[in-house]
Amino acid sequence: MPKPFFVKSTKKWKLYWKRADMKWHGYEPFRESDSLEEVLEIINQDKYGCFWG
């Protein structure tokens, strides 16, 4: 399950995902973005099978 997170101080979106250890980790291929739409596109693409298997 992906988790987009907005950081108010930087006005950037970051993306996290829950790994097998049941902890949230930053999604490494994607650091941050100004655009929520870009984050949602990364989630929908799920290039590495991290979000939807």
C-alpha positions as CSV (number, residue, x, y, z in Angstrom):
1,M,0.0,0.0,0.0
2,P,1.5,3.3,-1.0
3,K,1.4,6.4,1.2
4,P,1.9,9.9,-0.3
5,F,3.0,12.4,2.4
6,F,3.0,16.2,2.1
7,V,5.8,18.1,3.9
8,K,4.6,21.6,4.6
9,S,8.0,23.1,5.3
10,T,9.3,22.2,1.9
11,K,6.0,22.1,0.0
12,K,7.0,18.7,-1.5
13,W,5.3,15.3,-1.8
14,K,7.2,12.3,-0.7
15,L,6.2,8.7,-1.3
16,Y,6.4,5.8,1.2
17,W,5.6,2.1,1.0
18,K,5.2,-0.7,3.6
19,R,7.8,-3.4,3.2
20,A,7.8,-7.0,4.4
21,D,9.1,-5.8,7.8
22,M,5.8,-4.0,8.2
23,K,7.6,-0.6,8.4
24,W,7.2,2.4,6.1
25,H,10.2,3.1,3.9
26,G,10.8,5.9,1.5
27,Y,10.3,4.8,-2.1
28,E,13.9,5.1,-3.4
29,P,13.3,5.4,-7.2
30,F,11.3,8.5,-6.4
31,R,12.5,11.1,-3.9
32,E,9.9,13.9,-3.9
33,S,7.8,16.2,-6.1
34,D,5.9,19.5,-6.1
35,S,3.0,17.7,-7.8
36,L,0.5,15.3,-6.3
37,E,-0.4,14.2,-9.8
38,E,3.2,13.1,-10.4
39,V,3.1,11.0,-7.2
40,L,-0.2,9.4,-8.2
41,E,1.2,8.6,-11.6
42,I,4.2,6.8,-10.0
43,I,1.8,4.8,-7.9
44,N,-0.3,3.9,-10.8
45,Q,2.7,2.8,-12.9
46,D,4.0,0.7,-10.1
47,K,7.1,0.0,-12.2
48,Y,8.7,-2.3,-9.6
49,G,5.6,-4.0,-8.2
50,C,5.9,-2.4,-4.8
51,F,2.4,-1.1,-4.5
52,W,0.1,-3.5,-6.2
53,G,2.2,-6.6,-6.4
